[in-house]
């Protein structure tokens, strides 16, 4: 650790980590075919954060995990069969500590949703929660700016409006939300890509739910 780091308080160290990492590229493909999308890997986040925290004298530790909800979700498959998934929602409290003054710490709460055909829903939910806690705590961007290649304001506003409408509805209908996450094989509504949002939006409009 740099000698000058010893004089920094907790929040200055957090800011230093934020400035050190800046962004992590999305280099993992989730899902298959037309429903595939890019995501940032948990290991990339953990390794980048670990290196920066060591440099600036911080350590982050999950101090509490709470299973908020656990359900078995049965989904009708296109071939007429039935798929069984385990859906878990975990609330995690991540503590970031100044290693030079352990009385200085801050707790960050985060949620993660895990969906798995085996019994690994809790582990996936926990991983999501930790990853999002670190990304949010250190304000780490992931991937390129989606607005970079947009030339018309109209093409920026419309997808955002659709996404807001879809997410707002999913937050009010847990059963439909779980079915959508299972259908697209994603762990969180935040992981739905633009095409998946469009498909869900059109489905809700057809059902007169929006």
N, C-alpha and C positions, 0 to 999 in steps of 0.2 A: 504493500500500500504506500502511496505517495505520502511523504512527511507532511505536506501541506493539508492533506485530507483530514488529519487529526483535529484540526480546528473547526471543521465544518459541523454544523448541527444536522439533525436528522433530515430536515426538509431540504437543506442544501445538498445533501448526499443523494436524496431521491431525485432532485433536479439534475444532478451530475450524471446519474445513471440514465435518466431520460435523454439527456444530450448525447451521451455516449452511444446509445443503441440507435435511436432515431426511428428506424424501421426494420422489419423482417419480411422478406419476400415470401409470398405464398408459393411453395414448391411441392405441395402434396395434392394429388388428385383424389377426390372423394366421389364415390359412386361410379356408375358406368353409363356408357352411351350418351344419349341426349340429356341425361340428368346429372352428368358429371360436372364437378365444379372444383375450383382451386381453393386450397386452405393452407394455413400456416401450421406446421407440425409442432406438437407440444415439445418435442426434444429440442427443436431449434430455439424456441422461446426459453426453455429452462437453461440451456447451455449459454446462450447470449446473456441472459440475466445473471446467471451465476458468475460469469467472468467479470461483468461490470460491477456487481455487488461486492465481489472480492476486492476489486480495485479501489472502490470508494468506501469500504468498511461497513457494509450492510449485510444482513442475512434475512431471508424471508422463510417463514415456517408456518405451515398450516396448523393452527392451534385448536381448530374445532371443525368438525364435519357433521352436518345434520341431514338425515334422510327426510326430506320434506314430503315426498310422495313416492310410492312404489306400486306399480300395477302390471298386470299381465294384459297385453293388448293383442287381440285376435283380429287379423286383417284378412279380408277376402282377396285372394290372388286372382290374376287374370285367367288362369287355367281352371278356375272354379274351386281350387283347394283353399286351405286355410293356413296362414302363417301366424305363428305365435312369437311375440316379442315381449321382452321385459323392459318396461319404461320406468326409470328412476329419475327423480329430481333431487339434487344435493345442494345444500347451502353450505358454503365454506367460508371460514374466517381465516384470512391470511395475515400474519403479523410480520411487519417489516421493522427490524431492530437495528439500532446504531451499535455496532460491536464495541466501540470505544466508550460508550455510555449506555449500558443496557436498560437504564431507566427511560431512555428515549425510544419510543416505538409508536407505531400507528397500525390499527387494524383495518383491513380491507375486506368487505363482504362481497361475495360473488355467488352466482347460481350456475349450475350446469345441468343439462338434461342428457341422459344416456339412454340409448335405445339399442338393444342387442337381442339376437335370436337365442342366445344362450343365457347364462346367468351373470353376465359381465356388465349389466347396465349401470350398477353403482360405480364400478371402476371407471367406466367411460364418462359418467357424469362428474365424478371427482376430478378427472383429468381436464375436462372442459372448464370446470369451475376454477381450477388452479391457473390454467392458461389465460382465461379472461381476467382473472384477478391481477396477474402480472402485467398483462397488456394494458389494462386500465390504470393500474397504479403508476406505471412508468410512462404512460401516454405513448405507447409504441404503435406506430402505424404498421399496417400489413399490406404489402403489395403496392401497386401503382395507384395513383389518384384516378378514380373512375371517371372524373370530369375532364381529364387531360385531353382526351380525343373528341370531346363533344364540341360541336360547332354551333348548334342551335340551342337556345335556352329551353325551347319547348321539349326537346328530347331529354333534358335533364329533369324537368319538373314532373313529367308524366309518370316515369317509373317510380319516383319517390312517392308520389301520391298513391299509386297502386300499392306499393309496399306498405305504406302507413295504414291503408285501409285493410289490407290482408292481415297484418300483424295485430291491429286493433281487434279484428274479429276473432282471430285465433286465441287471443288472450281472454276472450269471453266464452269460448266454447272449447272446453278441455278435450272432449271426445273427438271432435273434428280435428283439433290441433294434433292430437296423438296420431290419428289416422293419416294426416298429411305428412307428419315427420316420418312415420313408418313407410309410407308409400314412396317418398323420395330418399329414404334411408339417410336422414340427417339427424343430428343430435339436438339441434336448437333452431328456433325460428330465425335467428340471426344468420344461420348458415344457408338459408334458402337463396338460391341464385336468381337472377333476373327472369330466366325462363320459367323456373318453378313458381315464382311469384305471379307471373302472367297466367300460368295454367290454373293456379289456385284462385286468382282474381276472377277469371272467366267462369270457373265452376261456381263460385259464390254468386256471381251475377245471374247465371242461369237459374239458380235456385232462389233468386230474389232475396238473398241474404245481405246484399250490399245495395 
